[in-house]
Amino acid sequence: MAGLHRVSTVGNRSPSGQVWETGMVSAGGTDWERYSACHFEDPNTGLAVDVSPAGITVDHLDGLAPSMARAFDAMAALERGSVVNPDEGRAVGHYWLRAPDLAPDPEVAAAIKSSLAMPAEFVSLARAEGWRTVLHVGIGGSTTGPQFLCDAWSDQTDGLEVRFLDNADPDGVDRALRGLSGGLRRTVVSVVSKSGITPTPLEVVRELERAYRAADVDFASRAVATTMAGSALAVHATDNGWRAVFPLWDWVGGRTSVTSLVGLLPAALAGADTDCFLSGAAAVDALTRVPDLRRNPAALLAATWHHLGNGRGDRAMVVLPYRDRLALLPRWVQQLVMESVGKELDRGGRVVRQGLTVHGHKGVTDQHSYLQQLKDGRDDSFVTFVAAHRGSRAAGAGDPDLAEHLFSGLVGTLESLARKSRPAVVITVPDYRERSIGALVALFERAVGLYAELIDVNAYHQPGVDKHVALPVLDLRREALAHLAKTRAPLTAFELASALGCAERAVTVHRLLAHLATARPELVGVLPGGSPAKTRFHVVGNDADA
């Protein structure tokens, strides 16, 4: 049976001969007693969560039980479709994506079920068209989760290569377009934007459209969008005859969208079994609905985060996966956790400045890098080890000692940290295949939801995320260039900003012009003055329109 192992007085003695107390260890005790008391394992999924190295005891868990009971109730209300994101007036339904029948509205359930057939249908189309590569365009949650999945499962022999464009970097675009198997004619572009108005992916799409035109390849017949109905992207795709528009809903947040078509479509194109991925998530969803802190692995994680960080995130979480195929897991966990719980205000409007900082690396690499600080330096973090017992090698292939060295590195590092009283958590799954990663996704998503309830913040909005910060700066850049072209005289950044009526933005003006003078010397010239106050800029020639 899944759950924490209980300790009984009947016939059970510790290695030192001490009789274990009935029930669970309250405090102190041997390492074995704490391990036995604070180790969760589910034989169905193979998921195991061990919080004993974190120093948490049953007394700590019992102290959080009333708050956690309220968190369980809140999560149950969320899954019933309550409006839990009042800022945006919407429900949060990413759990329905792997259990459509739980959706409170039959139409929503039907829409989810319909969407689940779309990846396989599009994979068949991709094969018929002879496509070999996918350019996945997005930003934030639109790419972080899918990139994690595709990197983990990139060894599929019958899948397409998936390349990601998540930044407005022209060199990144050029690199993604370099060495395409079959060139652009064999390349499909998948654009993800929930709102359809996020500037970065739209700018990247324009760049790709230019590249396809230059290669005399039809872009529209090779482009698909995943977005909400009626969004600017949906309208653009429909008006321009794109190959398909896939659905996304307002109740799916970007950082929890990996089990929607945002993640399923690229994963299926890469050759993954997305049904198995969803089944792993659904199985752990069921485990993490159990309203018992000691028998719920996500609740154990949330309680441990709360305990180690004093309910304020006083310790950073360092995620260390011990498989190369899980190397991008820390990036996904980082976005999920920090965007969800990093909030200035609690739900009552009080200033709390909450958060839980997440870093990540990879074992056993960490033994030779920043483990030095984790072990000997500032005592302001805890490590979350993530292990997969099996890799992709068939039994008997290669040298088994190599894999044993890898796992032994995790255990040895854990013991090394324990000797310095540095806290840790250990999560293990059988492998890094689809079902196991589905389990990890569901575990962390529910842990974040429960932790947010414990600290009373809205986990499902992102008031601090500003996707449009470049636009007013671009406007200022155009105004500055136009004024320089009009005056035809070299000006300092302060003189130019004052002339534009925004002297308080002189620093920004200097940054923009100094950048242009280096990046675009054919557009902006510079007369160095030894300091920003004396450096003057001028337009070269008559072109201020770039």
VOGU-3710 file (C-alpha; in Angstrom, 3 decimals, decimal comma):
1> maglhrvstv> 0,000/0,000/0,000  1,275/3,448/-0,864  2,127/5,646/2,050  4,596/6,286/4,815  5,899/3,226/6,558  4,576/3,022/10,094  6,654/1,800/13,008  5,176/-0,705/15,397  6,350/-1,842/18,829  5,477/-5,434/17,975
11> gnrspsgqvw> 8,749/-7,245/17,317  10,521/-4,157/15,964  13,739/-2,910/17,417  16,186/-0,382/16,092  19,752/-1,508/15,287  20,724/-0,181/18,718  18,109/-2,375/20,361  15,727/0,484/21,155  12,057/-0,388/20,775  10,360/1,836/18,211
21> etgmvsaggt> 7,385/3,766/19,420  3,962/2,787/18,174  3,053/4,868/15,169  5,631/7,238/13,753  8,779/8,689/15,216  7,988/11,998/16,894  11,504/13,426/17,121  15,095/12,320/17,248  15,587/8,588/16,794  18,045/6,824/14,537
31> dwerysachf> 18,481/7,525/10,842  16,722/4,244/10,122  13,735/5,206/12,252  13,427/8,596/10,576  13,821/7,013/7,155  11,162/4,419/7,889  8,806/7,071/9,204  9,261/9,665/6,468  9,611/7,576/3,332  6,689/7,345/0,902
41> edpntglavd> 6,603/4,754/-1,840  3,916/3,836/-4,367  4,295/0,375/-5,929  1,982/1,245/-8,822  4,004/4,121/-10,279  7,328/3,326/-8,631  7,435/6,878/-7,284  9,232/7,296/-3,967  9,600/10,463/-1,898  11,919/10,528/1,096
51> vspagitvdh> 11,863/13,660/3,258  13,785/12,162/6,174  17,103/13,821/5,157  15,368/17,180/5,533  15,226/16,742/9,299  11,455/16,955/9,364  9,726/14,916/12,051  6,211/13,738/12,660  5,860/16,552/15,204  6,485/19,023/12,380
61> ldglapsmar> 3,964/17,249/10,182  1,380/17,163/12,956  1,863/20,882/13,527  1,033/21,567/9,885  -1,902/19,158/9,743  -4,676/21,759/10,302  -3,258/24,088/7,640  -2,749/21,184/5,274  -6,330/20,044/5,793  -7,482/23,458/4,571
71> afdamaaler> -5,083/23,147/1,638  -6,593/19,785/0,702  -10,058/21,341/0,756  -8,869/24,207/-1,427  -7,338/21,834/-3,980  -10,537/19,801/-4,064  -12,515/22,992/-4,737  -10,048/23,897/-7,481  -10,620/20,572/-9,211  -14,384/21,059/-8,947
81> gsvvnpdegr> -13,999/24,214/-11,037  -14,106/26,985/-8,447  -12,708/30,354/-9,499  -9,350/30,195/-7,728  -7,679/32,951/-9,741  -9,902/35,927/-8,917  -7,508/38,416/-10,546  -8,388/36,904/-13,910  -11,805/35,564/-12,947  -11,020/32,037/-14,017
91> avghywlrap> -10,853/28,479/-12,846  -7,683/26,399/-13,006  -8,090/23,058/-14,723  -4,772/21,524/-15,703  -5,696/18,445/-13,648  -8,645/17,823/-15,977  -6,245/17,434/-18,890  -5,308/13,931/-17,703  -8,750/13,094/-16,278  -11,332/14,830/-18,516
101> dlapdpevaa> -14,295/13,277/-16,734  -13,388/15,315/-13,645  -14,075/18,557/-15,521  -17,192/20,215/-14,050  -18,610/21,065/-17,468  -19,456/18,255/-19,955  -18,513/20,532/-22,844  -15,074/21,096/-21,328  -14,653/17,340/-20,848  -15,639/16,706/-24,456
111> aiksslampa> -13,230/19,388/-25,715  -10,352/17,846/-23,751  -11,114/14,361/-25,040  -11,274/15,671/-28,582  -7,908/17,376/-28,190  -6,237/14,176/-26,986  -6,698/12,572/-30,395  -5,089/15,486/-32,237  -1,387/14,744/-31,646  -1,602/11,258/-33,172
121> efvslaraeg> -3,566/12,615/-36,137  -0,986/15,304/-36,746  1,876/12,826/-36,422  0,266/10,809/-39,235  0,040/13,968/-41,331  3,679/14,817/-40,604  4,786/11,401/-41,787  2,650/11,646/-44,919  4,167/15,042/-45,716  7,688/13,780/-45,101
131> wrtvlhvgig> 8,443/16,415/-42,461  11,619/15,748/-40,514  12,005/18,703/-38,151  9,758/20,799/-35,915  10,570/24,391/-35,012  8,671/24,971/-31,779  8,177/28,698/-31,119  7,072/30,049/-27,762  8,265/31,597/-24,528  8,096/30,673/-20,840
141> gsttgpqflc> 5,721/27,803/-20,149  5,061/27,409/-23,858  8,562/26,006/-24,300  10,086/25,107/-20,921  7,920/22,028/-20,345  7,908/20,786/-23,952  11,683/21,203/-24,171  12,119/19,140/-21,010  9,955/16,353/-22,462  11,590/16,326/-25,873
151> dawsdqtdgl> 15,088/16,343/-24,417  14,225/13,427/-22,143  12,754/11,401/-25,008  14,996/12,457/-27,870  16,153/8,869/-28,496  12,924/7,896/-30,261  13,819/6,410/-33,638  10,546/7,197/-35,418  10,137/10,799/-34,306  10,921/14,187/-35,762
161> evrfldnadp> 13,726/16,344/-34,445  12,250/19,175/-32,347  14,156/22,451/-32,113  13,063/25,253/-29,806  12,963/28,990/-30,406  12,155/30,736/-27,131  14,080/33,986/-27,443  14,211/36,973/-29,767  17,836/36,245/-30,601  18,592/36,360/-34,333
171> dgvdralrgl> 21,647/34,169/-33,810  19,406/31,620/-32,090  17,088/31,617/-35,093  20,011/31,227/-37,468  21,373/28,330/-35,458  17,969/26,610/-35,378  17,703/26,915/-39,159  21,201/25,579/-39,749  21,623/21,958/-40,820  17,925/21,114/-41,078
181> sgglrrtvvs> 17,362/17,629/-42,434  15,656/18,240/-45,756  15,792/22,001/-45,288  12,763/24,222/-44,745  10,668/22,141/-47,147  10,788/19,311/-44,620  10,300/21,551/-41,580  7,042/22,346/-39,784  6,684/25,381/-37,503  4,593/25,038/-34,333
191> vvsksgitpt> 3,780/28,330/-32,616  2,405/28,417/-29,061  0,922/31,523/-27,472  -2,093/31,329/-25,211  -3,103/34,959/-25,638  -1,677/35,227/-29,116  -0,265/38,688/-28,454  3,020/37,902/-26,685  5,599/39,963/-28,595  8,596/37,619/-28,525
201> plevvreler> 7,086/34,610/-30,337  5,351/36,903/-32,813  8,662/38,557/-33,694  10,257/35,129/-34,118  7,402/34,052/-36,394  7,937/37,108/-38,591  11,623/36,191/-38,841  10,732/32,625/-39,836  8,220/33,841/-42,404  11,004/35,910/-44,001
211> ayraadvdfa> 13,318/32,885/-44,011  10,715/30,700/-45,725  10,029/33,387/-48,340  13,745/33,767/-49,022  13,974/29,984/-49,556  10,884/30,041/-51,811  9,092/27,614/-49,488  5,439/28,045/-48,551  5,259/28,882/-44,842  1,507/28,640/-44,224
221> sravattmag> 1,202/25,007/-45,312  3,890/24,116/-42,767  2,705/26,260/-39,844  0,406/25,365/-36,962  -0,686/27,320/-33,882  -1,710/26,285/-30,390  -3,707/29,105/-28,853  -7,073/30,140/-27,454  -10,015/30,462/-29,803  -10,333/33,983/-31,158
231> salavhatdn> -6,853/35,077/-30,112  -4,762/37,312/-32,353  -2,625/34,289/-33,236  -5,691/32,196/-34,089  -6,994/34,969/-36,335  -3,596/35,430/-38,003  -3,225/31,684/-38,596  -6,737/31,351/-40,012  -6,509/34,436/-42,216  -3,172/33,289/-43,634
241> gwravfplwd> -4,176/29,693/-44,239  -1,977/27,951/-41,699  -2,170/24,174/-41,671  -3,957/23,868/-38,322  -4,981/25,691/-35,159  -4,973/23,580/-31,998  -7,014/24,489/-28,901  -5,836/25,954/-25,617  -8,115/27,215/-22,868  -8,042/30,089/-20,406
251> wvggrtsvts> -8,074/27,655/-17,483  -4,650/26,286/-18,476  -1,750/28,395/-17,242  1,512/28,405/-19,176  3,615/26,840/-16,414  1,025/24,051/-15,969  0,386/23,482/-19,672  2,795/20,617/-20,313  -0,020/18,007/-20,259  -2,060/20,056/-22,743
261> lvgllpaala> -1,354/20,172/-26,473  1,416/22,639/-25,604  3,481/19,660/-24,460  1,656/16,748/-26,063  1,999/17,905/-29,672  5,813/18,340/-29,766  6,288/15,233/-27,621  4,148/13,151/-29,983  6,015/14,527/-32,995  9,259/13,551/-31,260
271> gadtdcflsg> 7,921/9,982/-31,111  6,806/9,809/-27,477  3,822/7,865/-26,128  1,756/10,763/-24,829  -1,016/8,490/-23,548  1,509/6,842/-21,240  2,740/10,278/-20,128  -0,800/11,319/-19,226  -1,465/8,036/-17,425  1,570/8,586/-15,205
281> aaavdaltrv> 0,354/12,072/-14,333  -3,180/10,804/-13,676  -1,894/8,054/-11,387  0,040/10,521/-9,228  -2,873/12,968/-9,298  -4,878/10,214/-7,609  -2,141/9,686/-5,012  -1,887/13,387/-4,257  -5,631/13,836/-3,748  -5,451/11,716/-0,587
291> pdlrrnpaal> -6,310/14,149/2,251  -3,711/12,736/4,621  -0,384/14,521/4,903  1,506/11,355/5,775  0,106/9,384/2,845  0,305/12,108/0,212  3,735/12,580/-1,444  2,994/16,100/-2,733  1,816/17,152/0,717  5,034/15,771/2,197
301> laatwhhlgn> 7,036/17,880/-0,240  4,987/21,003/0,445  5,270/20,498/4,202  9,031/20,021/3,914  9,422/23,192/1,824  7,402/25,049/4,442  9,422/23,637/7,331  12,850/24,199/5,796  12,048/27,735/4,667  10,163/28,769/7,826
311> grgdramvvl> 7,114/29,360/5,663  8,942/32,245/3,947  11,259/30,518/1,498  14,315/31,227/3,661  16,153/28,364/1,963  16,620/27,942/-1,777  15,823/24,598/-3,372  18,579/23,062/-5,491  17,217/20,398/-7,841  19,816/17,801/-8,814
321> pyrdrlallp> 18,634/15,117/-11,256  20,970/12,166/-11,632  20,346/11,366/-15,296  21,368/13,349/-18,372  17,856/12,924/-19,771  16,486/14,789/-16,750  18,923/17,688/-17,072  16,163/20,159/-18,006  13,928/19,163/-15,088  15,368/21,922/-12,834
331> rwvqqlvmes> 14,436/24,602/-15,417  10,851/23,382/-15,548  10,620/23,138/-11,736  12,179/26,600/-11,451  9,506/28,225/-13,584  6,671/26,244/-12,013  7,683/27,076/-8,448  9,007/30,616/-8,734  6,268/31,953/-11,003  3,618/30,333/-8,818
341> vgkeldrggr> 4,729/31,308/-5,306  6,974/34,322/-5,879  4,405/36,960/-4,970  4,484/40,389/-3,366  0,996/40,150/-1,872  -0,930/37,390/-0,191  -4,556/36,764/-1,087  -5,677/39,281/1,478  -3,649/42,036/-0,168  -0,973/42,163/2,522
351> vvrqgltvhg> 2,661/42,665/1,501  4,447/39,362/2,190  7,076/39,075/-0,593  6,890/35,306/-0,666  8,858/32,936/-2,826  10,961/29,811/-3,067  14,141/30,232/-5,090  15,008/27,244/-7,272  18,415/26,439/-8,765  19,450/23,332/-10,621
361> hkgvtdqhsy> 22,355/21,357/-11,939  23,031/17,686/-12,714  24,599/14,769/-10,907  27,258/13,591/-10,752  28,501/16,836/-12,255  27,517/18,673/-9,084  30,153/16,762/-7,086  32,761/18,758/-8,980  31,079/22,145/-9,051  28,777/23,939/-6,653
371> lqqlkdgrdd> 28,411/21,104/-4,157  31,353/22,842/-2,482  29,084/25,665/-1,324  26,095/23,449/-0,620  28,223/21,388/1,730  30,692/23,858/3,253  29,357/27,329/2,502  26,212/29,259/3,319  23,577/27,156/5,037  20,723/28,690/3,057
381> sfvtfvaahr> 19,591/25,918/0,717  18,382/22,345/0,553  18,918/19,768/-2,160  16,211/17,835/-3,962  17,805/14,769/-5,510  15,913/13,147/-8,389  16,967/9,655/-9,429  15,832/7,286/-12,166  16,763/3,699/-11,396  16,875/2,555/-15,016
391> gsraagagdp> 18,183/4,154/-18,199  17,479/3,218/-21,795  20,088/0,484/-22,100  18,713/-3,017/-22,424  19,528/-5,413/-19,639  23,000/-6,829/-20,113  24,100/-4,086/-22,529  27,195/-2,056/-21,770  28,923/-1,921/-18,423  26,452/-1,937/-15,496
401> dlaehlfsgl> 29,150/-0,471/-13,257  28,756/2,907/-14,992  25,105/3,200/-13,938  25,996/2,004/-10,455  28,655/4,716/-10,244  25,975/7,273/-11,100  23,516/6,132/-8,431  26,281/5,686/-5,882  27,249/9,305/-6,543  23,781/10,376/-5,448
411> vgtleslark> 23,839/8,264/-2,291  27,369/9,339/-1,444  26,499/12,999/-1,897  23,443/12,559/0,291  25,576/11,044/3,054  28,179/13,772/2,653  25,539/16,457/3,123  24,078/14,635/6,110  27,458/14,687/7,844  27,351/18,469/7,615
421> srpavvitvp> 23,681/18,560/8,722  22,636/19,980/5,365  19,002/19,108/4,549  17,848/17,219/1,482  14,909/15,442/-0,139  15,139/12,386/-2,391  12,659/11,611/-5,183  13,046/8,414/-7,193  11,207/7,050/-10,219  11,791/3,788/-12,090
431> dyrersigal> 13,154/5,460/-15,256  12,766/8,605/-17,333  10,226/7,214/-19,757  6,824/8,759/-20,355  4,933/7,358/-17,386  7,648/8,282/-14,895  7,985/11,852/-16,124  4,214/12,189/-16,050  4,450/11,165/-12,394  7,109/13,803/-11,685
441> valferavgl> 5,069/16,519/-13,406  1,981/15,734/-11,354  3,986/15,497/-8,123  5,548/18,937/-8,458  2,364/20,597/-9,742  0,357/19,417/-6,724  3,166/20,223/-4,287  3,223/23,794/-5,584  -0,556/24,096/-5,267  -0,524/22,844/-1,681
451> yaelidvnay> 2,473/24,976/-0,693  0,773/28,074/-2,090  -2,215/27,334/0,112  0,025/27,009/3,164  1,545/30,463/2,550  -1,750/31,973/1,329  -0,727/33,232/-2,107  -2,464/32,937/-5,463  -0,391/30,351/-7,308  -2,159/30,883/-10,612
461> hqpgvdkhva> -1,582/34,494/-11,577  1,634/36,295/-12,494  1,293/40,024/-11,851  5,061/40,466/-11,941  5,474/38,932/-15,399  5,655/41,708/-17,988  5,844/40,318/-21,507  5,685/43,730/-23,154  8,610/45,569/-21,543  10,446/45,878/-24,858
471> lpvldlrrea> 7,673/47,827/-26,576  7,976/51,219/-24,780  11,769/50,968/-25,048  11,463/50,402/-28,795  9,222/53,472/-28,988  11,869/55,526/-27,146  14,549/54,195/-29,489  12,583/55,355/-32,537  11,971/58,789/-31,014  15,648/59,175/-30,107
481> lahlaktrap> 16,843/58,254/-33,592  14,288/60,508/-35,232  15,369/63,469/-33,090  19,059/62,851/-33,787  18,322/62,692/-37,503  16,338/65,911/-37,325  18,900/67,940/-35,338  21,900/66,581/-37,289  24,074/67,489/-34,294  25,855/65,154/-31,850
491> ltafelasal> 24,111/65,065/-28,462  24,751/63,479/-25,101  22,181/61,021/-23,856  21,035/63,544/-21,248  20,658/66,305/-23,823  18,682/63,993/-26,074  16,459/62,681/-23,278  15,783/66,261/-22,115  14,844/67,279/-25,663  12,396/64,386/-25,768
501> gcaeravtvh> 10,839/65,476/-22,466  12,069/62,476/-20,505  15,279/63,531/-18,780  14,592/60,920/-16,117  15,230/58,252/-18,792  18,667/59,545/-19,779  20,301/56,336/-18,549  18,012/54,266/-20,781  18,736/56,540/-23,747  22,469/56,097/-23,172
511> rllahlatar> 22,130/52,317/-22,989  20,200/52,272/-26,276  22,598/54,520/-28,155  25,733/52,833/-26,799  24,269/49,529/-27,952  23,469/50,861/-31,426  26,886/52,472/-31,782  28,437/49,023/-31,335  25,831/46,804/-32,982  24,855/49,171/-35,796
521> pelvgvlpgg> 27,779/51,550/-36,459  26,355/52,240/-39,913  23,345/53,773/-38,157  24,689/55,505/-35,019  28,083/57,122/-34,548  29,719/57,948/-31,235  32,133/60,663/-30,098  33,697/59,224/-26,916  34,009/61,636/-24,058  35,471/59,447/-21,349
531> spaktrfhvv> 32,191/59,236/-19,435  28,470/58,912/-20,252  28,011/62,598/-19,406  30,438/63,719/-22,111  29,878/61,039/-24,786  27,919/62,284/-27,798  25,949/60,340/-30,378  24,818/61,170/-33,897  22,982/59,487/-36,747  25,203/58,302/-39,574
541> gndada> 23,823/59,231/-42,988  20,112/59,909/-43,340  18,639/56,613/-42,162  17,039/56,715/-38,701  14,464/54,109/-39,563  16,026/50,858/-38,440
//
